[in-house]
Amino acid sequence: MTPEALERGKSWLVTGDLRPTRQRLTLAALLVGDGENRHVTAEGLHDAVLSTGDKVSLATVYNTLKAFCDAGLMQEVTVDGSRSYFDTRMDDHPHFHFEDTGHLTDAPAGDLEIRGLPPVPEGYEIAKLDVVIRLRKIS
């Protein structure tokens, strides 16, 4: 990893008030080191770490991604109840999920209209609304 990627990762961790341990710094640099937003799975990020020659367990990757989410640095996007992606882009935005490849990407939000939602039970408020548009290739 480049010194710039490591520095960007360290700065990102500081904004989440997280101590930059070696493992967190490695993962942060892979996630935000080039300044681009990412949609990753824990398994995909684990493979990326291993390809750098670093050693981090898959359990550590899961735990660290959860810590990043808890710190407000990224958000978890659940696609089908069993598959989670982690998104470094923090504003509210819809996603496309390509069923044939498992790829998740941002969808343009400009044409998205949500005209109404069911009434919320008393004592509750809407915390977040996730929009995942699942795409299937035409045969």
Secondary structure, DSSP 4 states (H G I P E B T S, - for coil): --HHHHHHHHHHHHHTT----HHHHHHHHHHHTTS---EE-HHHHHHHHHHTT----HHHHHHHHHHHHHTTS-EEEESSSS-EEEES--S---EEEETTTTEEEE---TT------PPPPTT--------EEEE----
